[in-house]
Amino acid sequence: MTDWVDLIQWPAFAASVLAAWLVGSRDQHRRKIGFWVFLASNVLWVGWGIPAGANAVIALQVCLAAMNVRGLFKADDR
């Protein structure tokens, strides 16, 4: 695996932590941003997982992305 692929996991990690913090906010706008940041983290994790051969991580991120999209729609319903 190349060095640049290894570097993807750190922005993915940071995006995941930031998204969790934003989704936990009482402010609706911040929560909505958090869902988008979670989706970005899902893409980053998949981008890391494919060359790393981390199939469980890829499957997890696809499932989490689906839940994030669901969360976006539920947040709009409120």
Buried (B, 14 or more C-beta within 10 A) or exposed (E): EEEEBEEBBEBBBEBBEBBEEBBEEEEEEBBBBBBEBBBBBBBBBBBBBEEBEBEEBBEBBEEBBEEBBEBBEEBEEE
